[in-house]
Amino acid sequence: MADVTILEQIEKIRAFEKGYRASHVINTGFRFGILNALAESVEGLTSSELAVKLMLHEPYLKVWCQTAYHFEILDSDHQGRFRLQPFMEEVLGLDVYTQSPPAKENEWENATPNDPLDRYIKTGRVSQSFKSPEASFATGRAAKSMITVFLSMIFPYCEELKKKLEDGVKLLDIGCGSGNLLIDLAGAFKNSCFVGIDSDEHGIEKADRDITTLGLNDRIHVENLNAEDMSFSEEFDMAALVLTLHEILPEDRPVALAKAHRALKKDGRLMILDYPYPGRLEDFRNPRYEYGIVEQYFEAINGIVHIDQQQQDELLCEAGFKDIRRMAVSEGGMLDFLSVLKS
Ligand SMILES: C[S@@+](CC[C@H](N)C(=O)[O-])C[C@H]1O[C@@H](n2cnc3c(N)ncnc32)[C@H](O)[C@@H]1O
Protein backbone atom coordinates (compact mmCIF):
# COMPACT_ATOMS: atom_id res chain seq x y z
CA MET A 1 0.00 0.00 0.00
CA ALA A 2 1.30 3.47 -0.90
CA ASP A 3 2.46 5.61 2.02
CA VAL A 4 -0.31 7.73 3.48
CA THR A 5 0.58 11.40 3.87
CA ILE A 6 -0.46 13.68 6.72
CA LEU A 7 -2.19 15.99 4.22
CA GLU A 8 -4.34 13.11 2.99
CA GLN A 9 -5.32 12.31 6.56
CA ILE A 10 -6.17 15.97 7.27
CA GLU A 11 -8.28 16.06 4.08
CA LYS A 12 -10.08 12.88 5.16
CA ILE A 13 -11.01 14.27 8.57
CA ARG A 14 -12.03 17.63 7.01
CA ALA A 15 -14.35 15.77 4.63
CA PHE A 16 -15.92 13.94 7.63
CA GLU A 17 -16.44 17.28 9.39
CA LYS A 18 -17.98 18.86 6.32
CA GLY A 19 -20.28 15.86 5.82
CA TYR A 20 -21.40 15.98 9.46
CA ARG A 21 -22.19 19.71 9.24
CA ALA A 22 -24.04 19.44 5.92
CA SER A 23 -26.05 16.47 7.28
CA HIS A 24 -26.98 18.55 10.32
CA VAL A 25 -28.33 21.28 8.04
CA ILE A 26 -30.31 18.71 6.02
CA ASN A 27 -31.69 16.99 9.14
CA THR A 28 -32.80 20.31 10.60
CA GLY A 29 -34.41 21.16 7.25
CA PHE A 30 -36.40 17.91 7.37
CA ARG A 31 -37.21 18.15 11.04
CA PHE A 32 -38.85 21.57 10.88
CA GLY A 33 -40.48 21.22 7.46
CA ILE A 34 -38.13 23.74 5.81
CA LEU A 35 -37.01 21.46 2.98
CA ASN A 36 -40.59 20.41 2.36
CA ALA A 37 -41.80 24.01 2.15
CA LEU A 38 -39.00 24.81 -0.31
CA ALA A 39 -39.82 21.73 -2.41
CA GLU A 40 -43.44 22.88 -2.65
CA SER A 41 -42.53 26.36 -3.86
CA VAL A 42 -41.73 26.70 -7.57
CA GLU A 43 -40.65 30.36 -7.29
CA GLY A 44 -38.56 29.83 -4.19
CA LEU A 45 -39.01 31.57 -0.83
CA THR A 46 -37.21 34.27 1.10
CA SER A 47 -36.35 33.49 4.71
CA SER A 48 -39.15 35.89 5.78
CA GLU A 49 -41.67 34.08 3.59
CA LEU A 50 -40.52 30.76 5.02
CA ALA A 51 -40.90 32.14 8.55
CA VAL A 52 -44.50 33.20 7.85
CA LYS A 53 -45.36 29.94 6.10
CA LEU A 54 -43.93 27.75 8.86
CA MET A 55 -44.45 30.14 11.82
CA LEU A 56 -40.79 29.82 12.79
CA HIS A 57 -38.15 32.30 14.01
CA GLU A 58 -36.96 34.30 10.95
CA PRO A 59 -33.39 35.09 12.13
CA TYR A 60 -32.75 31.35 12.48
CA LEU A 61 -34.31 30.55 9.10
CA LYS A 62 -32.07 33.17 7.51
CA VAL A 63 -28.97 31.54 9.02
CA TRP A 64 -30.24 28.08 8.00
CA CYS A 65 -30.89 29.18 4.38
CA GLN A 66 -27.50 30.91 4.11
CA THR A 67 -25.76 27.81 5.48
CA ALA A 68 -27.68 25.52 3.11
CA TYR A 69 -26.66 27.91 0.30
CA HIS A 70 -23.03 27.60 1.50
CA PHE A 71 -23.27 23.79 1.27
CA GLU A 72 -24.85 24.09 -2.21
CA ILE A 73 -28.08 22.45 -1.11
CA LEU A 74 -29.94 25.65 -2.03
CA ASP A 75 -29.52 28.32 -4.70
CA SER A 76 -30.82 31.86 -4.53
CA ASP A 77 -32.13 34.48 -6.97
CA HIS A 78 -31.55 38.25 -6.93
CA GLN A 79 -34.63 38.83 -4.75
CA GLY A 80 -33.14 36.66 -2.00
CA ARG A 81 -35.55 33.77 -2.69
CA PHE A 82 -34.05 30.37 -1.91
CA ARG A 83 -34.74 27.26 -4.00
CA LEU A 84 -33.56 23.67 -3.84
CA GLN A 85 -30.62 22.96 -6.14
CA PRO A 86 -31.32 20.78 -9.21
CA PHE A 87 -32.22 17.15 -8.35
CA MET A 88 -32.13 17.80 -4.57
CA GLU A 89 -35.83 17.01 -4.34
CA GLU A 90 -35.31 13.51 -5.75
CA VAL A 91 -31.97 12.87 -4.06
CA LEU A 92 -33.32 13.84 -0.62
CA GLY A 93 -36.56 11.95 -1.24
CA LEU A 94 -38.65 15.10 -0.92
CA ASP A 95 -40.70 14.25 -4.01
CA VAL A 96 -41.98 11.10 -2.28
CA TYR A 97 -42.52 13.00 0.95
CA THR A 98 -44.59 15.81 -0.67
CA GLN A 99 -46.73 13.33 -2.62
CA SER A 100 -47.60 11.24 0.43
CA PRO A 101 -47.27 13.38 3.55
CA PRO A 102 -46.72 11.57 6.84
CA ALA A 103 -49.66 10.74 9.08
CA LYS A 104 -49.02 13.73 11.33
CA GLU A 105 -48.63 16.53 8.84
CA ASN A 106 -46.68 18.89 11.08
CA GLU A 107 -44.81 16.12 12.79
CA TRP A 108 -42.15 18.50 14.10
CA GLU A 109 -44.75 20.47 16.06
CA ASN A 110 -44.92 17.59 18.51
CA ALA A 111 -41.17 17.26 18.75
CA THR A 112 -39.23 17.54 22.01
CA PRO A 113 -40.18 20.96 23.42
CA ASN A 114 -37.23 21.01 25.85
CA ASP A 115 -34.71 20.67 23.06
CA PRO A 116 -32.82 24.03 22.79
CA LEU A 117 -33.04 24.10 18.97
CA ASP A 118 -36.74 23.25 19.06
CA ARG A 119 -37.39 26.06 21.52
CA TYR A 120 -35.23 28.58 19.66
CA ILE A 121 -36.65 27.90 16.21
CA LYS A 122 -40.24 28.16 17.46
CA THR A 123 -39.95 31.00 19.97
CA GLY A 124 -36.61 32.75 19.34
CA ARG A 125 -35.67 32.06 22.98
CA VAL A 126 -31.93 31.52 23.12
CA SER A 127 -30.08 29.06 25.39
CA GLN A 128 -27.13 30.17 27.47
CA SER A 129 -23.83 28.81 26.13
CA PHE A 130 -23.19 25.60 28.06
CA LYS A 131 -20.30 26.16 30.44
CA SER A 132 -18.60 23.18 32.04
CA PRO A 133 -14.97 22.37 32.86
CA GLU A 134 -14.96 19.94 29.89
CA ALA A 135 -16.38 22.55 27.48
CA SER A 136 -13.80 25.12 28.64
CA PHE A 137 -11.04 22.55 28.23
CA ALA A 138 -12.22 21.76 24.68
CA THR A 139 -12.33 25.48 23.75
CA GLY A 140 -8.85 25.92 25.24
CA ARG A 141 -7.45 22.99 23.22
CA ALA A 142 -9.05 24.21 20.00
CA ALA A 143 -7.37 27.59 20.43
CA LYS A 144 -4.02 26.19 21.62
CA SER A 145 -2.09 27.32 18.56
CA MET A 146 -3.03 31.01 18.85
CA ILE A 147 0.51 31.96 19.86
CA THR A 148 1.79 30.46 16.58
CA VAL A 149 -0.75 32.54 14.65
CA PHE A 150 0.51 35.69 16.41
CA LEU A 151 4.23 34.91 16.20
CA SER A 152 4.38 33.58 12.65
CA MET A 153 1.37 35.03 10.83
CA ILE A 154 0.65 38.41 12.48
CA PHE A 155 3.70 39.96 14.15
CA PRO A 156 5.97 39.62 11.06
CA TYR A 157 3.52 42.01 9.33
CA CYS A 158 2.93 44.23 12.40
CA GLU A 159 6.45 44.87 13.65
CA GLU A 160 5.45 47.79 15.88
CA LEU A 161 3.08 45.60 17.94
CA LYS A 162 5.80 43.02 18.49
CA LYS A 163 8.31 45.75 19.38
CA LYS A 164 5.94 47.18 22.00
CA LEU A 165 5.52 43.75 23.59
CA GLU A 166 9.29 43.23 23.58
CA ASP A 167 9.90 46.63 25.19
CA GLY A 168 7.26 45.94 27.85
CA VAL A 169 3.53 46.71 27.94
CA LYS A 170 0.49 45.94 30.05
CA LEU A 171 -1.94 43.93 27.92
CA LEU A 172 -5.59 43.09 28.62
CA ASP A 173 -6.93 39.87 27.01
CA ILE A 174 -10.73 40.14 26.87
CA GLY A 175 -12.26 36.66 26.64
CA CYS A 176 -8.98 34.95 27.62
CA GLY A 177 -10.64 31.53 28.04
CA SER A 178 -8.26 29.12 29.80
CA GLY A 179 -5.41 31.62 29.51
CA ASN A 180 -3.32 29.74 26.94
CA LEU A 181 -2.47 32.79 24.88
CA LEU A 182 -1.65 34.87 27.98
CA ILE A 183 0.74 32.20 29.26
CA ASP A 184 2.40 31.82 25.86
CA LEU A 185 2.70 35.60 25.41
CA ALA A 186 4.24 35.90 28.88
CA GLY A 187 6.80 33.27 27.84
CA ALA A 188 7.63 35.10 24.61
CA PHE A 189 7.65 38.68 25.98
CA LYS A 190 9.38 38.75 29.36
CA ASN A 191 9.13 42.54 29.87
CA SER A 192 5.34 42.63 29.55
CA CYS A 193 2.59 41.86 32.03
CA PHE A 194 -0.93 40.66 31.37
CA VAL A 195 -4.50 40.71 32.68
CA GLY A 196 -7.13 38.31 31.34
CA ILE A 197 -10.89 38.40 31.87
CA ASP A 198 -13.58 35.94 30.80
CA SER A 199 -17.22 35.28 31.60
CA ASP A 200 -16.49 31.53 31.86
CA GLU A 201 -15.58 30.72 35.46
CA HIS A 202 -14.22 27.26 34.54
CA GLY A 203 -11.83 28.77 32.00
CA ILE A 204 -10.61 31.32 34.56
CA GLU A 205 -10.14 28.60 37.22
CA LYS A 206 -8.00 26.58 34.81
CA ALA A 207 -6.03 29.69 33.79
CA ASP A 208 -5.43 30.56 37.47
CA ARG A 209 -4.18 27.03 38.26
CA ASP A 210 -1.81 26.97 35.27
CA ILE A 211 -0.46 30.47 36.02
CA THR A 212 0.29 29.43 39.62
CA THR A 213 1.88 26.13 38.56
CA LEU A 214 4.14 27.99 36.13
CA GLY A 215 5.03 30.65 38.74
CA LEU A 216 3.74 33.49 36.56
CA ASN A 217 1.50 35.22 39.15
CA ASP A 218 3.72 38.28 39.20
CA ARG A 219 3.09 38.93 35.48
CA ILE A 220 -0.36 37.44 34.76
CA HIS A 221 -3.61 38.07 36.60
CA VAL A 222 -7.00 36.66 35.54
CA GLU A 223 -10.55 37.54 36.60
CA ASN A 224 -13.98 36.03 36.04
CA LEU A 225 -15.63 39.11 34.55
CA ASN A 226 -17.89 40.00 31.62
CA ALA A 227 -16.39 42.33 29.03
CA GLU A 228 -19.43 44.62 29.36
CA ASP A 229 -18.86 44.89 33.14
CA MET A 230 -15.18 45.91 33.02
CA SER A 231 -14.28 49.08 34.90
CA PHE A 232 -10.62 49.51 33.93
CA SER A 233 -9.69 53.05 33.03
CA GLU A 234 -6.61 54.16 31.03
CA GLU A 235 -4.65 51.21 32.43
CA PHE A 236 -3.49 49.20 29.42
CA ASP A 237 -1.13 49.82 26.51
CA MET A 238 -2.70 47.01 24.49
CA ALA A 239 -5.85 44.90 24.55
CA ALA A 240 -6.89 41.77 22.65
CA LEU A 241 -10.13 40.07 21.62
CA VAL A 242 -9.13 36.67 20.27
CA LEU A 243 -12.00 34.68 18.71
CA THR A 244 -14.19 36.56 21.18
CA LEU A 245 -15.78 39.60 19.48
CA HIS A 246 -18.28 37.38 17.64
CA GLU A 247 -19.18 35.59 20.90
CA ILE A 248 -20.10 38.71 22.86
CA LEU A 249 -23.89 38.96 22.55
CA PRO A 250 -25.08 41.70 20.16
CA GLU A 251 -26.85 43.61 22.94
CA ASP A 252 -23.60 43.70 24.98
CA ARG A 253 -21.13 44.30 22.15
CA PRO A 254 -21.29 48.13 21.97
CA VAL A 255 -20.80 48.45 25.75
CA ALA A 256 -18.01 45.83 25.78
CA LEU A 257 -16.13 47.75 23.07
CA ALA A 258 -16.68 51.08 24.83
CA LYS A 259 -15.26 49.51 28.04
CA ALA A 260 -12.27 48.14 26.08
CA HIS A 261 -11.69 51.66 24.72
CA ARG A 262 -11.87 53.09 28.25
CA ALA A 263 -9.44 50.43 29.55
CA LEU A 264 -6.74 51.54 27.12
CA LYS A 265 -4.32 54.41 27.60
CA LYS A 266 -4.13 57.12 24.93
CA ASP A 267 -2.50 55.68 21.77
CA GLY A 268 -3.23 52.16 23.06
CA ARG A 269 -4.12 49.52 20.47
CA LEU A 270 -6.85 46.91 20.50
CA MET A 271 -6.03 43.74 18.52
CA ILE A 272 -8.92 41.66 17.23
CA LEU A 273 -8.55 38.20 15.74
CA ASP A 274 -11.79 36.63 14.53
CA TYR A 275 -13.55 34.68 11.80
CA PRO A 276 -14.55 36.85 8.84
CA TYR A 277 -18.28 36.69 8.11
CA PRO A 278 -19.83 37.52 4.72
CA GLY A 279 -22.01 40.58 4.24
CA ARG A 280 -23.31 39.48 0.81
CA LEU A 281 -24.99 36.20 -0.08
CA GLU A 282 -22.59 35.48 -2.96
CA ASP A 283 -19.72 35.33 -0.46
CA PHE A 284 -21.39 32.47 1.43
CA ARG A 285 -19.62 30.11 -1.00
CA ASN A 286 -16.21 31.75 -0.61
CA PRO A 287 -14.03 29.27 1.37
CA ARG A 288 -12.50 32.20 3.30
CA TYR A 289 -15.78 32.49 5.25
CA GLU A 290 -16.27 28.80 5.93
CA TYR A 291 -15.41 28.85 9.67
CA GLY A 292 -17.57 31.89 10.32
CA ILE A 293 -20.58 30.43 8.48
CA VAL A 294 -20.38 27.07 10.25
CA GLU A 295 -19.78 28.68 13.68
CA GLN A 296 -22.75 31.01 13.14
CA TYR A 297 -24.98 28.07 12.19
CA PHE A 298 -24.17 26.11 15.37
CA GLU A 299 -23.95 29.13 17.70
CA ALA A 300 -27.21 30.81 16.64
CA ILE A 301 -29.22 29.05 19.37
CA ASN A 302 -26.97 30.70 21.97
CA GLY A 303 -27.90 34.15 20.69
CA ILE A 304 -24.51 34.62 19.01
CA VAL A 305 -24.62 36.86 15.94
CA HIS A 306 -21.54 37.04 13.71
CA ILE A 307 -20.93 40.41 12.06
CA ASP A 308 -19.41 41.39 8.73
CA GLN A 309 -16.51 43.77 8.13
CA GLN A 310 -18.71 46.86 7.75
CA GLN A 311 -20.61 46.13 10.98
CA GLN A 312 -17.30 45.58 12.81
CA ASP A 313 -15.94 48.89 11.52
CA GLU A 314 -19.11 50.76 12.54
CA LEU A 315 -19.07 49.29 16.05
CA LEU A 316 -15.39 50.11 16.51
CA CYS A 317 -15.88 53.70 15.32
CA GLU A 318 -18.90 54.13 17.62
CA ALA A 319 -16.76 52.93 20.55
CA GLY A 320 -14.23 55.66 19.71
CA PHE A 321 -11.54 53.64 17.90
CA LYS A 322 -9.67 55.01 14.87
CA ASP A 323 -7.09 53.91 12.32
CA ILE A 324 -8.61 50.48 11.63
CA ARG A 325 -5.94 48.24 10.09
CA ARG A 326 -7.16 44.89 8.80
CA MET A 327 -5.44 41.90 7.24
CA ALA A 328 -6.38 38.34 6.33
CA VAL A 329 -4.29 35.75 8.18
CA SER A 330 -3.62 32.00 7.93
CA GLU A 331 -3.88 29.73 4.94
CA GLY A 332 -6.76 30.90 2.74
CA GLY A 333 -7.30 33.98 4.92
CA MET A 334 -9.74 32.14 7.18
CA LEU A 335 -9.10 34.56 10.05
CA ASP A 336 -9.09 38.37 10.06
CA PHE A 337 -6.69 40.40 12.19
CA LEU A 338 -7.56 43.99 13.05
CA SER A 339 -5.59 46.51 15.00
CA VAL A 340 -7.36 49.72 16.06
CA LEU A 341 -6.19 52.82 17.87
CA LYS A 342 -7.45 54.76 20.86
CA SER A 343 -6.40 58.32 20.11
C1 LIG B 1 -13.84 31.03 21.26
S1 LIG B 1 -13.43 31.41 22.90
C2 LIG B 1 -11.80 32.08 22.71
C3 LIG B 1 -11.01 32.01 24.00
C4 LIG B 1 -9.59 32.55 23.92
N1 LIG B 1 -9.52 33.94 23.53
C5 LIG B 1 -8.73 31.70 23.03
O1 LIG B 1 -8.39 32.14 21.92
O2 LIG B 1 -8.43 30.57 23.44
C6 LIG B 1 -14.41 32.86 23.24
C7 LIG B 1 -14.33 33.27 24.69
O3 LIG B 1 -15.09 34.46 24.86
C8 LIG B 1 -15.69 34.40 26.14
N2 LIG B 1 -16.80 35.36 26.18
C9 LIG B 1 -17.94 35.34 25.48
N3 LIG B 1 -18.70 36.39 25.80
C10 LIG B 1 -18.02 37.09 26.74
C11 LIG B 1 -18.28 38.30 27.47
N4 LIG B 1 -19.42 38.95 27.30
N5 LIG B 1 -17.35 38.73 28.34
C12 LIG B 1 -16.20 38.04 28.52
N6 LIG B 1 -15.90 36.91 27.87
C13 LIG B 1 -16.79 36.44 26.98
C14 LIG B 1 -16.11 32.94 26.25
O4 LIG B 1 -16.37 32.54 27.57
C15 LIG B 1 -14.92 32.23 25.64
O5 LIG B 1 -13.95 31.88 26.59
The ligand as an ORCA input file, in Angstrom:
! r2SCAN-3c Opt
* xyz 0 1
  C     -13.838     31.034     21.261
  S     -13.435     31.414     22.899
  C     -11.797     32.080     22.715
  C     -11.012     32.009     23.999
  C      -9.587     32.552     23.922
  N      -9.518     33.941     23.530
  C      -8.730     31.699     23.030
  O      -8.393     32.137     21.921
  O      -8.427     30.566     23.442
  C     -14.409     32.857     23.241
  C     -14.329     33.270     24.687
  O     -15.087     34.460     24.862
  C     -15.693     34.396     26.140
  N     -16.795     35.364     26.185
  C     -17.939     35.340     25.480
  N     -18.698     36.391     25.801
  C     -18.017     37.093     26.737
  C     -18.283     38.298     27.465
  N     -19.417     38.954     27.300
  N     -17.355     38.726     28.340
  C     -16.198     38.042     28.524
  N     -15.902     36.906     27.873
  C     -16.792     36.439     26.975
  C     -16.109     32.940     26.245
  O     -16.366     32.536     27.572
  C     -14.916     32.234     25.636
  O     -13.948     31.885     26.593
*
